[in-house]
Amino acid sequence: MMCRSKLWLCLLAMILAGCSAPTATPYPTPNPFGTCTPDWPAKTAAVQTAQAEETPTPPDSTILEAITPQVYTGYTHLRANGNRLVAGRGNLLEWTPLEIPLPGPASWVVAIPWGSGSLWAVTLSDGQVLGFTVDASGWQPTPITPNTLEAGQPPLLLGNGETFGLLTLPADQSSPITHPIVIPETHQTAFIDPQGNLDFVDSAGSPTGVLGVNALPDARILLDENGRLLLLADPTTDYAHGILGDEIEARSIVLIDSQPHPKISNRIAIVGDLVFEGLAPLWADLNGDGRSEIIVTASNATQGAQILVFDENGEQIAAGHAIGQGYRWRHQIAVAPFGPNGELELVEVLTPHLGGIVNFYQLRDDRLDVVAQLPGYTSHVIGTRNLDMAAAGDFDGDGQPEILLPSQDLQTLAGIHRTISGAEVAWSLPLSGRLTTNIGAVSLADGSLAMGVGLENDILSIWQAPLSGVP
């Protein structure tokens, strides 16, 4: 493999093994990529030494989603299964956001727990990658390897409390409009290659398998707790809506077993002239039976978009109402116990580019019924691949999850929660500029959560408890 991929795979092996980096810096030396950017100084030797000597308390696995003990992943979609739900409790209304200046506009933010605080990776619109650590003492620049991605490529951040980096492979080996993933049970990296195959390599970079799945080029590869993978496949241009970065959508969903050797266990094909309009399904338990359902948006030129729910055998078990007009989209976002009595519900935004209506669904027999709705919010900027401008979690510490969404003008974030009578805005956070990134969020070691976004005025805003513990 090329030098860049070998360097990362060496770092990846150390992260998965729980080993320390050979130096106090967060990348092997010599580092061929330099620091983050000439305008951002590296940490002082004293800070590097203190960080290397720190041994953070392993977080409770019920609080943090760890792919292996003390190894954590920062996805733009928050959870490996595509469910945009963060654990922990926040108190965003009581915290003053940190306003971190950036040398350009941000496109993506991701975070992992780091000691008593958090570690953030920020990707700028030109592909530069900057890192920051945030704790009770404030924030400081923290170089991340590699320090560039392909412009627009979503990042995936890995770390074990001592070593960290972005998971990436050269653009001539893997699709530059999505990212690879790590399968913790096998310590393999899985990625979509330029031919649409799903390739597997071990931590030394040796190939361990290739599956001809005909993947969507920008598909996000989802992962469950058993090491199985799920992704959209069989690209088509039959429905050229073109709102998600290109005019290519998917005709099937592929479920893959990674053990003992990678193999396709099921392919769910859409019927008729429908397509799966999105970058990934949600793979979450919607009916509370302990098994995950596959939740997707299906569209065509006649009826527009509707939500479909499949079981893992490929049987369609429920469907929501179609919009009734072509070239209108709906965005499935998260499954959580949103209901006023803790009922599991699916939240979506209907036509996020046209006034946006937040809908809460409950699964009832073979139906998806809308049980509450609220107009005036969005979750996506038309023409982009950022489908992660939303997050679910307990952001105000009241014990009930909210859905956090931007206003139509992208200048405010609203925490929307369910009530007995429907849905309402529980609180709102004004932003100092228009939102340009996904909503990043992370559970911390003390059970609190942190949230961060990038703004058009070249600012990274982070809400995090100023002291350990939850207020």
N, C-alpha and C positions, 0 to 999 in steps of 0.2 A: 504494500500500500504506500501511498505518498507520505512524505515527511510529516505533513500536518496531521494526517490521520494516525500515524504511528505515535506522535507526541501525545495526542489525545487518548489513544488506547492505553498507553502507559499510565496516564493519569487516571483513566477509568478503572484500570486494574487495581490501583492503589485505593481508590474510593470504595470499590466493592469489597476489597479485602480488609477495609478498616485501617489501612496503614497510613502513617504520616508521610507527608511530602519530604523529599530528601533535604530541602532547605526550609527556612521559615516563610518563604514566599509561597503563594498559592499556585505555583506552577513549577514544573521541573526547570532547572537551569542547565545550560544556557537557554534563555527564552528567545526564540527567533522572532517573536511578534512584538517585542518591546512592551512599554507600558500602555495603558488604555488609550491615551492620546497625549501629545506633548503638553497640553494645557492642564493635565491632571497628574499631580505628583504621586509617586509611589508612597506607601506608608513608611514612616521612619523605622529605623532598625529597632528602636525600643518597642514600638507598637507591634512590629512583626514578631519579636521575641516573646512578648507577653501573650500574643495570640497563639503562638506555637506551643507555649507552656500550659495554656488553659485547657482544662479537661471538663467540658460541659456535662452536666447531668443528663443521662439518656432520657429523652422525653417519653412520657407514657404513650404506649401504642394506641390507646383509645382516644388520645387527643390528636396525635399527628399521624398522617398517612406516610409510613416509611416503606420503601421498597425492600429493604433489608434492615436489620438493626442498625440504627444510627446513620443510615443512608437515606437522604431525602431528595425528593424531586420537586422542581418548580415548573409546573405546566402553565401555559397561558389559560388553559381550560380548567385549572385548579386540581382536578382529580384525574387519575389515570384512566378512569372509565368514561371520561367526557362529561361527568356531572359537575356543573359549576357551583360547587358547594364547599365551603370552608368550615372546618370544625373550630371549636373554641368560642370565647366570648369577647366582645369588644365593648368599647364605650366611646365611640367616635365623636359623639356630641361634646364630650368633656375634654377631649384631647386637642391641643393645638397642632395642626399639621406642620411637619418639617418641610420647608421649601428649599429644595436643593437645586442650584442652578446647573444647567446643562449647556454644552457647546452647540446644541442644535435641537430640533424637534424630535421627540421620542415617538417610536412606533409600537414598542412592546415593553412590558415590564413583567418580571417573574421574581419570585422570592422563595427562600428556604429558611428554616430556623437556624440561628447561628449563635452559639453560646446562650446568653440570656436575652439576645435580641434577634435580629434578622439580617440576612444577606440578600441584596437586591442586584439583579442584572437588568440593565436598561439598554435596549437596542434603539439607536437613532435611525432616522429615515434613510441615511446613507449607508447603513450597515455597521457603523461603529458600535462597539459594546463597552459600556462603562459599568463598574461595580461599586457598591456602597455597602458598608456595614452600619447598622443602626442599633444603638443600645441606650441605656439610661444616660450616658454621657453625651449623646448626640450622634452625629453621622461623620463618616470619613470615607474618602475614596479608597477603593480596594480593587486592584487590578484583577481582571478575569481573563483566562485563556479559553478560547482564542479571543482576540480583541476586535475581530470583525466577523460578520456573517454576510451572506448575500443580502443585498438590499431587499427588505420585506420579509425575509425568512424569520419565522417564529423561533424563539430560543427555547431550549430545554436545559435547565440548570440542575446539576447534581452536586451533592456535598455530603460529607460525613462528620462535620464538626472540626476537621483539621485541614482537609483538602477539598477543593471544589473546582468546577469548570463547566463549560457548556458542552453538551453532547453534539458533535457535528462531524461530518465527513466531507471530503472534497465534492464540489458540485458535479464533477464528471463521473462520480461514483454513485451519488444519491441525489434525489430530487431537491433542488434548492428552494422550493416553495412550501416545504413542510420540514419536519425534523425526525431524526431517528428516535427510537426508544430503547431502554434497557429492560430485559426480562430478568428479574432478580433471581428466579429459581434456577436459571441456567447460566447466568452472567453473560448472556449473549446480547449483542446489539442487533436490532431489526430495523431495516430501512427500505424505502422504496427507491429502486434504481431507475435510470432514465428510460428503460424499456417497460416500466410498469410492473416488474417483478418485485417480490418481497425477498430481500437478501438477509442472511443471518451470518454474523461473524462472532468469534469468541473474543475475549478481552486481549488476546495477542494479535488480533486482526486476521486470524485464519478463517476462511469460509467454512460454515457448518451446514449450509443449506440454501437453496433457492426455490421459491415457489412462484409459478407463473400465475399470478392472481389477476393481472390486468388492472392494476390499482389506478384509482383517480390520482393524477399527478400531485395534487395538493391535499390528498386525504390525510387526516390526522389518524395515526395508529392508536387505537385504544387498547387497554390492558386490564385484565381482571386479576383477582387475588390468586387465581390458579395458574397464572402464566399464559392464559389464552389471549389471543389478539382478535380485534374486530376492526374492519375498515371498509370504506366504500370502494367499489370497483366497477369495471366495464363502462368506461367513459363513453358519453354520447353527446352530440350537439343537436339532438332532435328537439330540444326545448331551449331555445337560445334567449333566455331571460337576461343572463349576463350581469347579475347584480353582485356576484360573489367573487369578482376578480377575473373571471373569464366566462365563456359561453359553454363550458363543458360541465355536465352533470353526470351522475352515476345511474347505472341500471341495476346494480346488485350490491348486496352486503356479503362480505366474506368473513366467516368465523374460522379461526385457525388454532389448532393445538400445537404448542411448542415443545411438548415432551411426549415420549423420549426424543423424538425427532419432529421437526416442523412438518405439519400436514394440514390440508384443508379439511375441516370437519363438516362444514355446511356452506352453501352459497344460496342466499335468499334473493331471488330475482323478482323485480317489480313487474306487474302485469300491464298489458295494454300499452298505451302511450305515456304512462306516468314515468317520471324520473325521481330519484332521490335528490332533492335540491338542498345541498349543504356540504360540509366538509367532513362531518362525522355524525353518527347517531349519538343519542344518550343511551348508556348501557347501565340501567339502574333498576332496582326493585320498586315497581310502581304499585303493585297490589299487596305488598307485605307478606308474601309467601316464602321469602328467603331466597328466591331465584330472580335473576336479573331479566328484565324485559329489554327489548331493543326498540327505541323510540326514534322515529324519523319524520322528516317533512317530505311529503310526496306531492308533486305538482305536474300539471299539464296545461296546454293552451286553452282548454275549454273551461275547466273548473278552478284553475289556480291551485293553491296549496291547501293541504289538509295534514293533520297529524295521524300517523299510523303506528300501531303497537304490534310487534311480533314477539313470539317466544323464540327461544334459541333453536327450536326445531324448524323454524321458518313459517309457522302457522300464524296468520294474522288474527290477533285476539281482540282487537278493538280499533275503532277509527273515530276521529273527530269530524265535524262538519267541514266540508270544503268551502272556500271563500265564495265560489260561484262565478268567478271571473278570472280569466287567464292573466298571467304576468303580474300576479299579486302574491306576496310571499308571507310566510309566518315562520317565526324563529323559536324553536324549542330550546329551552335554556337549562332548567334544573328540576330535579325531583327532590322533595324534602317534606317534612311534616309541617307544612305551612298552615294547615287547617286550624280553625279556632280551638278544636279539641285534639290537635295533634294528628289529624288525618293526613296521610300521604297525598300530595298533590303535585301535579306537573304545572310549571309556569312557562308561558310563552309570551312573545310580543307579536301581535297580529299587525301586519303591514307597518313595520318600524320606520319606513321611509315616508309614510303618508299619514302622519298623525298618531301612529302607534297606540294600540290598545293592549294593555297587560291582561292576559287571561289566565285564570287558575282552573285547572281541570281536575276532576276526580274520575277514576276508572270504576265504572259501574256495569257489571256483567260484560257485554261486548261493546259498550259505549264509552266514549270520553265525553263527559258532560262538563260544560263551563259552569262553574259554581260561583265565580266572582270575576269582575273585570273593572278596569280603571283606564281611562284614556289619557293620552298626552305624554307618553314616554317612548324612548327608542332603545335599541340594542345593537345597532349596526349603521355604519356609514356606507352608502351605496357604492358599489364598485370595489370594495376592499375585501381582503380575506380575514379581517379581524372580526370573528364571530364571538368574541369573548368580552364584549363591553357590558357585562352583567355578571353579578355574583350573588349567591345566596349564602346566608349565614346569620348568626346572632350578632349583629353589628352594634346593638345598643345594650346588650347584656341583660335583656328582660326574660331570657329563656325561650323565646320564640324566634324562629328564623324569619328574616325578611328577604325580599329580593331587592338588590341594590341596582338601580338603573339610572342612566342619565336622562335629563330633560331633552326635549327636541332640539334645543339650541346648544346642547352639550356644555352648558355653563353651571349646571347644578346636578348633584347626585341625590336621589330620593330613596329612602328606605320605605318600601311598600309592604305592609303586612295584612294578613287576613283578619277579618272580624266576623262576628256572628252575622252581620248584615251584608257583608261583601268584602271589599278591599279598600284600603285608604292609605294615604301617605302619613306614616308615623312621624317622620322627621325628614329634614333635607340638609344637605351640606353644600353651600355655595363654593364654587371653584374660582381660583384666581385667574383662570384662563380656560379656553375651550379644551375639552377632552380630546386627546389624539391617540390614546392607547387603549388596550384592554384594561379591565379592572384587575389588578394584582392583589392577592390576599394570601396570608400564610398563618398557620397556627404556630404559636410559640411554646417554649418549654414550660412556661408557668400556666398554660391553659388560656392565655389571652390570645387575641388575633391582631394582626396588623393588616392595613390596607394601603395600597398605593396606586397612583395614576400619573401619567405623563400629560403635560399641558402644552398648548401651542405657543405659549410664551417662553418655551425652553426651560420649564420647571418640572421637577419630579416632586410630587406632594406625597408624603407618607404620614399616615395616622398610626401611631403606636404608643402604648402606655409609656409614660415617662419613667416609671419605676416598675420593678418586678411586682407581680401580683395583679389581680383584676380589681379595679375600683368597685 
